[in-house]
Amino acid sequence: MRVHITNTHHMIGVARLAQNMVTDIATKELGFREIGVFQYNDKNESKSSLIARFDGMLAGVELGM
């Protein structure tokens, strides 16, 4: 079974450092797989664009793996 961890990119300061440290430990030492999440602030983005973005983030996640 694969275990995934999210890593929010484009954060700033200590929050970014902590997130990256936890993700590094989880992926390198525990075998987790990273799901990269990028922050966007576009209130006018269409629903189909949002769905495509989520599909891209979850493309590496497989059922039953």
Backbone as numpy.savetxt, mean C-alpha at the origin, in Angstrom:
# Nx Ny Nz CAx CAy CAz Cx Cy Cz
0.25 -19.27 2.76 -0.59 -18.10 2.76 0.30 -16.86 2.76
-0.04 -15.90 1.92 0.69 -14.63 1.88 0.06 -13.65 2.86
0.92 -12.88 3.48 0.46 -11.82 4.39 0.91 -10.50 3.78
0.00 -9.55 3.73 0.29 -8.25 3.12 0.28 -7.15 4.16
1.05 -6.09 3.87 1.08 -4.91 4.72 0.98 -3.69 3.80
0.22 -2.70 4.22 0.12 -1.49 3.42 1.24 -0.53 3.81
1.70 0.23 2.83 2.70 1.27 3.05 2.21 2.52 2.34
1.85 3.53 3.12 1.33 4.76 2.56 2.48 5.64 2.13
2.59 5.91 0.84 3.65 6.73 0.30 3.24 8.20 0.31
4.19 9.07 0.24 4.02 10.52 0.23 3.63 11.08 1.59
3.91 10.35 2.64 3.73 10.91 3.98 4.98 11.73 4.28
4.92 12.56 5.30 6.08 13.37 5.65 6.46 13.16 7.11
7.68 13.49 7.44 8.14 13.51 8.82 8.30 12.13 9.45
8.09 12.13 10.76 8.29 10.93 11.56 7.32 9.82 11.17
6.11 10.19 10.77 5.13 9.18 10.37 5.65 8.36 9.19
6.28 9.02 8.23 6.84 8.33 7.06 7.96 7.39 7.49
8.86 7.88 8.34 9.97 7.05 8.81 9.47 5.81 9.53
8.49 5.98 10.42 7.95 4.85 11.17 7.27 3.85 10.24
6.49 4.35 9.30 5.79 3.46 8.35 6.81 2.67 7.53
7.83 3.35 7.03 8.84 2.66 6.23 9.64 1.64 7.04
9.94 1.95 8.29 10.67 1.01 9.15 9.85 -0.25 9.38
8.59 -0.08 9.72 7.72 -1.23 9.96 7.57 -2.07 8.70
7.38 -1.41 7.55 7.24 -2.13 6.29 8.51 -2.87 5.93
9.67 -2.24 6.13 10.95 -2.90 5.86 11.12 -4.16 6.70
10.83 -4.06 7.98 10.96 -5.23 8.86 9.99 -6.33 8.44
8.75 -5.94 8.18 7.73 -6.93 7.81 8.07 -7.63 6.50
8.57 -6.89 5.52 8.84 -7.50 4.21 10.15 -8.28 4.20
11.19 -7.74 4.82 12.50 -8.37 4.75 12.69 -9.49 5.76
12.13 -9.33 6.94 12.36 -10.31 8.00 11.20 -11.29 8.21
10.00 -10.87 7.88 8.84 -11.71 8.13 8.18 -12.24 6.86
8.66 -11.78 5.70 8.14 -12.29 4.44 6.81 -11.71 3.99
6.41 -10.58 4.56 5.16 -9.94 4.14 5.32 -9.39 2.73
4.23 -9.14 2.07 4.21 -8.48 0.76 3.64 -7.08 0.95
4.25 -6.11 0.31 3.81 -4.72 0.46 2.71 -4.36 -0.55
1.72 -3.66 -0.05 0.73 -3.02 -0.91 0.96 -1.52 -0.77
1.47 -0.91 -1.83 1.76 0.51 -1.80 0.49 1.32 -1.99
0.26 2.27 -1.12 -0.90 3.14 -1.20 -0.39 4.56 -1.36
-0.78 5.20 -2.44 -0.35 6.56 -2.72 -1.47 7.52 -2.38
-1.12 8.62 -1.74 -2.12 9.61 -1.32 -2.41 10.58 -2.45
-3.66 10.77 -2.72 -4.11 11.75 -3.70 -5.22 12.56 -3.06
-5.29 13.81 -3.41 -6.37 14.66 -2.90 -7.04 15.31 -4.11
-7.88 14.55 -4.77 -8.57 15.07 -5.94 -10.06 14.79 -5.77
-10.76 15.78 -5.27 -12.19 15.62 -5.00 -13.00 15.41 -6.26
-12.44 15.79 -7.41 -13.17 15.68 -8.68 -12.83 14.41 -9.45
-12.05 13.52 -8.86 -11.69 12.29 -9.56 -12.93 11.41 -9.74
-13.06 10.84 -10.92 -14.25 10.03 -11.22 -14.21 8.71 -10.47
-15.39 8.13 -10.32 -15.51 6.84 -9.64 -14.74 5.77 -10.39
-14.78 5.79 -11.72 -14.05 4.78 -12.49 -12.54 4.92 -12.31
-12.04 6.13 -12.15 -10.61 6.33 -11.88 -10.23 5.79 -10.51
-11.08 6.01 -9.52 -10.82 5.47 -8.18 -10.80 3.95 -8.19
-11.75 3.35 -8.90 -11.81 1.89 -8.98 -10.55 1.36 -9.66
-10.10 2.03 -10.73 -8.87 1.61 -11.41 -7.66 1.72 -10.49
-7.62 2.76 -9.67 -6.52 2.94 -8.72 -6.50 1.80 -7.70
-7.66 1.44 -7.15 -7.74 0.33 -6.19 -7.38 -0.99 -6.86
-7.82 -1.19 -8.07 -7.45 -2.41 -8.80 -5.95 -2.52 -8.93
-5.29 -1.41 -9.22 -3.83 -1.41 -9.34 -3.15 -1.74 -8.04
-3.65 -1.19 -6.94 -3.05 -1.45 -5.63 -3.20 -2.92 -5.23
-4.33 -3.51 -5.60 -4.62 -4.88 -5.16 -4.26 -5.94 -6.19
-3.62 -5.55 -7.28 -3.31 -6.49 -8.35 -2.45 -7.67 -7.88
-1.58 -7.44 -6.91 -0.70 -8.51 -6.44 -1.32 -9.42 -5.39
-2.52 -9.12 -4.95 -3.19 -9.94 -3.93 -3.98 -11.04 -4.64
-3.70 -12.29 -4.26 -4.38 -13.42 -4.90 -5.24 -14.17 -3.89
-6.37 -14.62 -4.34 -7.28 -15.38 -3.50 -6.64 -16.70 -3.10
-6.66 -17.00 -1.81 -6.19 -18.28 -1.31 -4.69 -18.44 -1.25
-3.96 -17.39 -1.47 -2.49 -17.50 -1.46 -1.95 -16.91 -0.18
